[in-house]
Amino acid sequence: MRYIFKFPDIGEGLEEGVIIQWHVDKGQKVKMGESLVTMETDKVVTEIPSPREGVIAARYGKEGEVIRVGAALVEIELDSSEADISINQEETKTQQVEEEGAGVVGTLEVAGNDFVLTASKEGIHEDNQTKSNSVKALATPVARAMAKEMGIDINLVRGSGPAQRVMKDDILNYSKQDSKPTVSKSIASENLLEERVEVEPLSQIRKTIAKNMIQSKHNAAHMTVFEEIEISELDRIRKKYKDYFKEENIKITYLAFIVKAVALALKKHKSLNAEMDMEKGVMIYKKYYNIGIAADTEKGLVVPVIKNADRLSIKEIALEIQILADKARDGKLSIDDMKDGTFTITSYGSIGGLFAVPVINYPQAGILGIGRISKQPIVKDDKLDIGLILPLSLSVDHRIADGGETSRFLNTVMSYLNEPVGLLIY
């Protein structure tokens, strides 16, 4: 008996994923829990384990291809014991069918919206079904551009590529059948398009960033406050402990102190650690302080979370930042690493920029932006001196936090950074 394993929803609201690497081949024996494939989803890159033990009879999709949740990933030929278990577990999900001329009753299973697999004594057969008009066709960027140029509804074109992806040749063949513009004109348009632009498919992370930014701007009333703080004392203490912890391979950064300062300030200003539920008509004030750290990676922006930052020492926070940064860089962040954040910090100053208007990580109430630190002339004790200035940009959801409370929160953060010894005793 063959078991059809479909791409599962491994995160809330997941719609699709990209195949990064196959770990099994057709004909290979696999055990339950053994990794089948590495997938990139909206938030993470993760390995998908096998739910059954058996032999890989078929794989669906090539590396780099988009697979929707619910679509078939692999077929596994089960041994007799596994087949008995599978029949018992799946009997409520399948319906019995009898093929003409066959004396054995098999099972019918639908894998996604594209095809039906029928099992009988002759084996597994693919019965192509008509695509649902509500499903957007998979297609290459060149094919989409050609279809638009030629006035063709790409959802009506049957694709010949992997997972029925529509290719440029499919568009050309379809145009011949329907007496559309000539092939030579289409090829000229395609060549012109490829010369003038470079087209790359959107990554799952980039799609998620775009969706979250639009959601934040549409649902939160953004307000941003700007400030500057002199941190010479913080710099002195950081350098002192930086050398001390160097032997433990722990890098003490300004960010570690800022995370601690924000966590302690949130305990005094609960509206900045809250979210609004308009459907239920309630405000949710969170009594845990999980600080998200926006991290710039080659694939896009990710926000791993430091859990219970108020309970951690500067040393422990620095170590957490180091671990999460390494995971982000290597593409090994898990769902757990990025969930349950209550407030976010984004540090763009290391790349460049003094002030910004950070976009809130909705549904959180606020996000603190850290600008580039620079030496500037200051007046200290009525004398001209050189100070180390840190620019701060705080964006809040004005529905949740009023202007006064926002300013008081920022003042509290600044007071901790002005007197960093206070951060070391918590």
N, C-alpha and C positions, 0 to 999 in steps of 0.2 A: 504494500500500500504506500502511496505517496502522500506526504504531508506538505501542504503549501504554506510556507511561513511568509506573512505579510509585514511590511515595514510598520512597526508599532509607534504610537504616539508616546515618546519618551519625555515629553515636557508639555506644560499647559499651552494649548492653542497651537501646537505644532502642526504644520500643514505639509511640509516637504523637507527633504534633505538631499545632500549631494554625496554620491559615492566617492570616498577618498581612496580607499584601498580594499581590494578583496583579499581575504585570508584563506579562502578555500577554492578549490577547483572542482569541475565536474568529475565525478567518479571518486572523489576523496571521502574517506570515512570521517565522520565527526561525532564527538560526544556532546552530551547535554552541557551547556555552559561554555563550550569552546567558542572562541571568537569567529564569527562569520565574515564580518565586514566592518570597516571604519567609516562612519557617516559624519558629515558636517551638517549640523542643524542650525536653527536660528541663533542658538546661544553657545553651543559647545561642539567640540569634535569628540565623538565617543564611539566605542566598539559595541557592536550588537552581537550578543551571544546566541548560540543555537538553543532552541527550546526542546529539541528532540535529539535522539541518537540515531544515526543511520548513515546513508551514503548520499552525497550531493548528486541529485539527478539533473538539476538545471539551475542556472543563475540568471537573474534578470537585471539588466542594466550594466553599463560599462563604467569604468572609473571616470569621474568628472560629470556623470549624468545625474539629472535631477530625478528623484523618486518621490512620489507623493505618499503620504500616510495611507495605509490600507492597500497599497499596490503590492504585488508579489515580489519578494526578494529572492527566495530560493525554493526549490522543491527538494524534499528529503525523502529518499526511499527508506522506509522504516523496516526494521527487522520484525519478526512475528510478535514478539512481546511488546515492542513499542507500538506496533500497529493496533494491537488489542486495546492498549491504553488510550491511544488516539481516538479509536472508534467510540469508546465509552465517553470520552470527554467532548467529542464533537458531534455526537449523534443528534443533539438538539439543534445544531447549526446547519445540518445538511439535509437534503431531501433525496429520496430514492428515485432513480430513473432507470428505464429499461430500453436499451438500444435495439433497433430493428436487426434481427438476425443474430442477436447475442443471447446466449442462455444464462449469462451471469448478470446480476444486478449490481450496479456500481453506485458511485456517489457524485453529486454535482456540487462544485464549489465555485463561487464567484471571486475572482482576484481583481480588485479594483473595478473600473468601469470599462475596461478595454477588451477583456476576453473571458471565456468560460472554459474550464477544464473538466472533461468528463472522464471518469475512470471506469474501465471495463476489463475484461480478461485480455483484450487486445492491447491494453496500455492506456496512456494518457493522450487525449486528443484535444487540440485547440480549436474552438469554434468561435470565429471572429464575430463580434457583435457590432451593431451600429453605434458609433460614438454618441454620447449624450451631448446635445447642443450647449448644455450649461457648463461643460468642461472645456477649459481653454486648451487649445492645441499646443503641444510641445513643438518648438521650432527653433532653428538656428537664427541668429540675428540677421544674417544675409537673406535667408528665406523670408523672414518677416518684412524686410525692406523691399524685396522684390514683389511680394504679394501686395503691399501697399501701393507701390508704383504702378502695378498692373490692374489695380482695382479688384483684387481677388480676396474673397473671404477665406482666410487661412484655415478657419475651423471646418471648412468643407473639404479640405484637401487631405487625402489619406497619405500618411507619412511612411516612408520606406526605411527610415533610420532606426536606431535603437529605441525601444519602447515606443515605436511608431512616431518618432520625432520627424517633423516635416523638414525636408532638405530642399536645397535650391532646385535640384533636378525634379522633385515632385511638383514644384510650382511651374516649372517649364512644361512638364508633361500635361499638367492640368490646363495650362493656357492653350495648348494645342487642341485639346479636346473641346474646349469652349470657345475656340476661335478668338482668343485674347490677343494682345499685342504680340508682335513677332519676337522670336527668340533673340535675334540679333540686337533688337532694341533693349531687351531685358538684360542681356549680357553687358551691353554698353553702360546701362544704368548701374549695374552691379559693380563694374570696374571703377566707374566714376565715384561711387559711394565709398569703395574700399580705399581709394587714393586720398580722399579728403578727410576721412574720419577713421578712428580706430575704435572698434566695437568690442566690448567685453561683457560677458554675462554678469549680472549682479550676483555677488556672493550672498549666502544666507545671512551672514553677519550684517552686510550692508543693507539688505532688505529690512532687517530688524531695526537697525539704527534709524532708517528713514521712517518706518512705521511708528517707532516710539517718539521720535522728534515731533512728528505731525500730531500724534495723540496728545503729547504734552502741551504743545502750543494751542491746541483746540480746546483742551479741558482745564488748563490751569491759567489763572490770572497772574502773569509774570510781573514781578517788580524787582529791581536790582538796586542794591546800595553799594557804594564804593568807599573804600577806606585805605589808609596807609598806616603801617606800624613799624616802629624802630626796634630792631631785634639784635642789637649788638650783644646784649647779655645772653640771649638765647644762643647766639653764634659761639660765644665763649664756652658755655656749658656743653654744647654739642661737640665742639672740637676736643674738649677734655674727655668726654665719654667715648667719643669716636676712636681715640687711640686705645682706650681701656678695653673696648669690646672687639678691637681688630683681631686680637689673638683668637677669639671665638668665631671669627669669620662672620660677624654681624655688623652690618653697615648702618650706623646711626645717621639718619637724614633729618632735615627740617620737617619733612612730612610726618614722621613718627610723633614729633611734638605737637604738630597741628591736629593730627587725628585724636590724640589724647585731650587736647584743649577743647575740641569740638564735642567730644563725647561727654566731658564734664559740664560744658555749657548747656548741652541739650537737657541734662538732668534738672537744670534750673529754669529752662524755658521750654515747657512741654509742647507748646504749639508748633515749634520747629521740628518736633519728632512725632508728627501726627499725620493722618490722612483723612480726607472727607469722603463719606459715602453718601452721595446725593440720593441714591435710590432708597436707602433706608432712613435717610434724614438724620444721620448721626455723625459725630466726629470721633475718630478713633485715636486716642493718645497712647502711644506705645511706651512701655516701661522697660524696654530693652534697647540697647544702643549699638546697632550694627552699622558700621560706616563703610560705604562703598567707595572704592578708589578707581576713578576712571583711568584706564590704561590704554595707551596708544600702541597698537600692534600692526604688523604688516597686513593683516586681514581686516583691520578696522578697530573701532572703539569697543572695549569690553569693560565691565564694571564688577570685578571681584569684591567680595565683602569681608571685612574684618569683624568677626562676631564678638559681641560683648566687649567692645573696646574700652568701656569705662572701667572694667575689672582688670585690664592688662597693664603691665608696666611699660615704660618707654622701650625697654629692651625687647619685651615680648611683642610689642606692636611692630618694632623695626624688623623682627624676625618674620612676622606674618606678612609684612609688605614684601620682604625679600622672596618668600616662598611663593606668594601669589603672582609676583612679577615674573618669576621664572616659569611658572605654569602658563601664564598668559603669553609669554614669548614663545614657548614651545607648543602652544595650542593644546594644552592638557587640562584646561580648566573644566571642572565638572559643574553640573547643574547646582549642586549643593554649594559650590564656591561662590555662586553669583545670586543666590536667592536670599530673601528676607532682609534686604537693606532698608534702613530707616532714614538715612541721610547720606548725601554723596559729596565727595571732594574731588575736584578736577584740578590738576596741576599742569597748566600750559606754559608756565614761565620757563621751564627747563628747555623748551623748544623756542619760545620767543613770544613776547607780548606782555604788556603791563596790566591792562584791565580788559575785561570781557563781559559779556552778558550770558553767563552759562544757562543752558536749557535744563530745566528741572527734570530729574529722573522720575517721571510720573508713576505712581500717585504720591510720591514723597512730597514733603512740604518745602524743602529747600536744598540748595546746592551751593557750596563755597568754592569759588575759583581762586587759585593761587597764581599770582603773576611773577614776573622775573625780578629777583632780588638785585638791588644795585646800591652802590655807595653814593650818598648825596649829602650836601651841606645841610646841617641842622643847627638849631639854637638849643643849647643844653646848659642849664644853670646860667642863663643870660650871656653865654659865650658861644661863638661860632665853632662848630665841631663837625666831624665827619660821622655820619650815621649809616647804618645798614638798613635799607628800607624795603619792606615787603608789602606789595600791593595786594589788596583783597577785594573780591567781587562776590557779593552774596545775593543770589536770586531766590525769591520765595514765592509761594503761591499766596497771593494777596487775599484770597478767599479765606485762608486758614490763619495767616499771620498778619497782624496789623503792622503799620509802619513803626510804631513805638516799640513793640515787642521785638521786631526785627533788629532795630538799632541796639536795643538792650542786649540781645543775644550776641551780636557782633562785638559789642563792648566787652562782654564777658570773655569771649574767645581772645580778644586782644589783651585783656588783663592777664590771662594765663600765659600768653606768649611774652608779655613784658616782664613778668616775674616767673620764669620757667622753673624755679626751685619748687614752686607750689605743685607742679605737675609730677615731680619726682617723689613726693611723699604720699601720693594716692596709690 
